[in-house]
Amino acid sequence: MIAIESLAHTYPTGQQIHFADATFTDNENWLILGDSGSGKSTLLNIMTGLLSPTSGKVILNQTDLYKLGNKLDRFRAQYMGIVFQKPYFIQSLTVSENLKLTQSLAGLKTNNHRILEVLEGLALADKKTSYTKDLSVGQLQRLSIARAILNRPAIIFADEPTASLDDRNTERVLELLINQAGKEKADLIVATHDKRVKDAITNIYQV
């Protein structure tokens, strides 16, 4: 369960945005909807601990993220999975090595069995020794999902995961996200302005 309380953020321009209180309960899929520039990504970055709010709280499983101090990065790696709009990986590392790094950042020992299990589930097992620079856009999207679910997070966040995708690939990415979240018994929160996504996820938080 993750909750937001009295959240506000002030941009460098001085503009301030306030977010309505909400509770996202366990094993649910949610959309954060809003027009481009409405603050969806800002909210997602605050909820994941990547951007400090001007005021307010983000509480995940009774833990206030912004009271964790230097423990926040480790906490995020343990309990959250994040799928960014553009996939970011260390290109000098292989697919498997990038996922080992994800385990290390969470303070976990390398678990090759888990890495192979996740890669097999997303049809990427044959790419485990490939470098990420050699993967296609679709493979990188799937690898982003693999990284997000690797440590069995309590919650998966996705920021505009269907941006610039055609209808067929939008449907495929959403299916992967929803199925993998269900398999891992994780919450799924997707920030988007893509109206096509509303057909797949019915719980809506409007920015």
C-alpha positions in Angstrom: 0.0 0.0 0.0 1.3 3.4 -0.9 -0.4 6.7 0.2 0.2 10.4 -0.6 -0.7 13.1 1.9 -0.8 16.8 1.4 1.8 16.7 -1.4 2.9 19.9 -3.1 5.9 20.7 -5.3 7.3 24.1 -6.4 9.0 24.3 -9.7 12.1 26.5 -10.3 9.8 29.0 -12.1 7.9 29.5 -8.8 4.8 27.6 -10.0 3.4 25.3 -7.4 1.3 22.2 -7.9 -0.8 20.4 -5.3 -1.8 16.8 -5.5 -5.0 15.3 -4.0 -4.6 12.8 -1.2 -4.9 9.2 -2.3 -4.3 5.6 -1.2 -3.3 3.0 -3.7 -4.1 -0.4 -2.0 -2.3 -3.7 -2.5 -2.6 -5.7 -5.7 -4.3 -3.0 -7.7 -3.6 -1.4 -11.1 -3.8 2.4 -11.3 -3.5 5.1 -13.9 -2.2 8.6 -13.2 -3.9 10.5 -16.0 -3.4 14.1 -17.2 -2.4 16.2 -20.1 1.2 16.7 -21.1 2.8 19.1 -18.6 0.1 18.5 -16.0 2.5 17.1 -13.4 2.2 13.3 -13.9 5.9 12.7 -14.1 6.5 15.1 -11.2 4.1 13.1 -9.0 5.6 9.8 -10.1 9.1 11.0 -9.3 8.0 12.2 -5.9 6.3 8.8 -5.2 9.4 6.9 -6.1 11.7 9.1 -4.0 13.5 10.6 -7.0 12.2 14.2 -6.4 11.6 15.7 -3.0 8.3 17.4 -2.5 8.0 21.0 -1.1 5.6 19.6 1.5 3.7 16.4 2.2 4.3 12.7 2.7 4.7 9.5 0.7 4.1 6.5 2.8 4.9 3.0 1.5 4.0 0.1 3.8 4.0 2.5 6.9 7.4 3.9 6.0 7.6 7.7 5.2 10.0 7.8 2.2 11.3 11.3 3.0 12.3 10.4 6.5 14.6 7.7 5.3 17.6 10.0 4.6 20.5 8.1 3.1 18.6 4.9 3.3 16.1 6.0 0.6 18.1 4.6 -2.3 18.3 1.1 -0.8 14.7 1.2 0.2 13.6 2.1 -3.3 15.7 -0.7 -4.8 14.2 -3.2 -2.5 10.5 -2.2 -2.7 10.0 -0.4 -6.0 10.4 -1.3 -9.6 10.5 1.6 -12.1 9.9 1.5 -15.9 11.1 4.8 -17.3 9.8 6.3 -20.6 13.2 5.8 -22.1 15.2 2.7 -21.0 18.5 3.5 -19.3 21.2 0.8 -19.0 24.9 0.6 -18.7 26.0 -0.1 -22.2 29.3 -1.6 -21.2 27.5 -4.3 -19.3 25.6 -7.3 -20.6 21.9 -7.9 -20.0 22.7 -10.3 -17.1 25.3 -7.9 -15.6 22.8 -5.0 -15.6 20.4 -7.2 -13.7 23.0 -8.3 -11.2 23.7 -4.6 -10.6 20.0 -4.1 -9.8 20.2 -6.9 -7.2 23.4 -5.4 -5.7 21.8 -1.9 -5.3 19.0 -3.5 -3.3 21.6 -5.1 -1.0 20.8 -8.6 -2.3 23.2 -11.3 -3.3 23.5 -12.2 -7.0 20.7 -14.7 -7.8 21.4 -16.1 -11.3 18.4 -18.4 -11.0 16.1 -15.4 -10.5 17.7 -13.4 -13.3 17.2 -16.3 -15.7 13.6 -16.8 -14.5 12.7 -13.2 -15.2 14.4 -13.2 -18.6 12.7 -16.4 -19.6 9.3 -14.9 -18.6 9.9 -12.0 -21.0 11.4 -14.0 -23.8 14.9 -12.5 -23.3 16.9 -15.5 -22.0 18.8 -15.8 -25.3 20.0 -12.2 -24.8 21.5 -12.6 -21.3 25.1 -12.3 -22.6 24.3 -9.6 -25.1 25.1 -5.9 -24.5 22.2 -3.6 -24.2 23.4 -1.4 -27.0 22.7 -4.3 -29.3 19.1 -4.8 -28.3 16.1 -3.6 -30.3 13.7 -1.0 -28.9 11.2 -3.7 -28.1 13.8 -5.8 -26.3 14.9 -2.8 -24.3 11.3 -2.2 -23.2 11.0 -5.8 -22.0 14.4 -5.6 -20.3 13.1 -2.5 -18.5 10.2 -4.5 -17.2 12.5 -7.4 -16.2 14.6 -5.0 -14.2 11.5 -3.5 -12.5 10.2 -6.9 -11.3 13.5 -8.5 -10.6 13.6 -7.9 -6.8 9.9 -8.7 -6.4 8.9 -5.2 -5.5 5.8 -4.2 -3.6 5.0 -1.7 -6.3 5.8 -1.1 -10.0 5.8 2.4 -11.5 5.8 3.1 -15.2 6.2 6.6 -16.7 4.6 7.0 -20.1 5.5 3.4 -21.1 3.4 3.6 -24.3 4.7 6.9 -25.6 5.3 6.9 -29.3 4.1 3.3 -29.7 1.5 2.1 -32.2 -1.7 0.4 -31.0 -0.3 -3.1 -31.3 2.8 -2.4 -29.3 0.9 -0.4 -26.8 -1.4 -3.4 -26.1 1.6 -5.7 -25.8 3.5 -3.5 -23.4 0.4 -3.0 -21.2 -0.3 -6.7 -21.2 3.3 -7.4 -20.1 3.1 -4.9 -17.3 -0.2 -6.1 -16.0 0.7 -9.7 -16.2 4.1 -9.3 -14.6 2.6 -7.2 -11.8 0.0 -9.8 -11.1 2.5 -12.6 -11.2 4.7 -10.8 -8.6 1.6 -9.6 -6.6 2.7 -6.0 -6.9 0.8 -2.8 -7.3 1.1 -1.2 -10.7 0.9 2.6 -11.2 1.2 3.9 -14.7 1.5 7.7 -15.4 0.3 8.5 -18.9 -1.6 10.9 -21.1 -2.4 8.1 -23.6 -6.1 7.6 -23.6 -5.7 4.1 -25.1 -4.4 2.8 -21.8 -7.8 3.5 -20.1 -9.2 0.4 -21.7 -6.7 -1.8 -19.8 -6.7 -0.1 -16.4 -9.9 1.3 -14.8 -8.6 2.8 -11.5 -7.8 6.4 -12.2 -6.0 9.2 -10.3 -6.5 12.4 -12.3 -3.8 15.1 -12.2 
